[in-house]
């Protein structure tokens, strides 16, 4: 009976190790995706700033178009 208990605990430990590795892989992939998304946001933010500085002040962008 003691041998069965040890075997069961070893099996559980093996499953937990596998689960832990799987979760670690998922977290790593998610962090890489977050890093890519943050880089994309920074690039888009810089692009928006450069476009807004090219068009002039924000007042110009809020003016009513000539056809109104």
N, C-alpha and C positions, 0 to 999 in steps of 0.2 A: 504494500500500500504506500509506503514511503517513497518507493521508486517511482510509482505512478504520479505521485504529487510533484516530485522533482521534474519528471518528464513534462507534465502539464505546465509548470512554471517556465521551463526552458522554451516550450512552444510559444507561450504567451510573450516571453521576452523577445523571441525572434520576430513575431508579428508586430510587436511594438517598435522594434528597431526598423523594420520595413516601413511601417506607417510614418515614423519619424523622418526617415529619409525621403519618402514621398512628399510629405508636408514641407520639408526643407527645400526640395526642388521646386515646388509650387511657389513658395515665398520668394525664392531667388528669381524665378521667371517674372513674378509680379513686380518685384523691385526693378528689374530691367525695363519692364514696360512703363513703370512710373517714371523712371529716368528719361526714357525716350519721349514720353508725353510732356514732361517738364521742359525738355530741350525744345520741343515743338512749340510749346507755349511761349518760351522766351523768344524764339525766332519770329513768331507771329506778332508778339508784342513790339519787338523792334521794327518789324515791317509796318505795323500800324503807326508807330511813332514817326517813322521816316515819311510815310505817305501823308500824315497830317502836317508835318513840317513843310512838305513840298507844296501842299495846297494852301498854306497860309494859316491864318487864325481860325479858330473854331467858329467864329461869327460868320465867316464866309460859308461854311458848310451848313449853317442853319438858316440862311436867307431863303426866301420864297423864290422858286424858279420863275423865269420870265414869262412863262405861259399862264401864270395865275393872275 
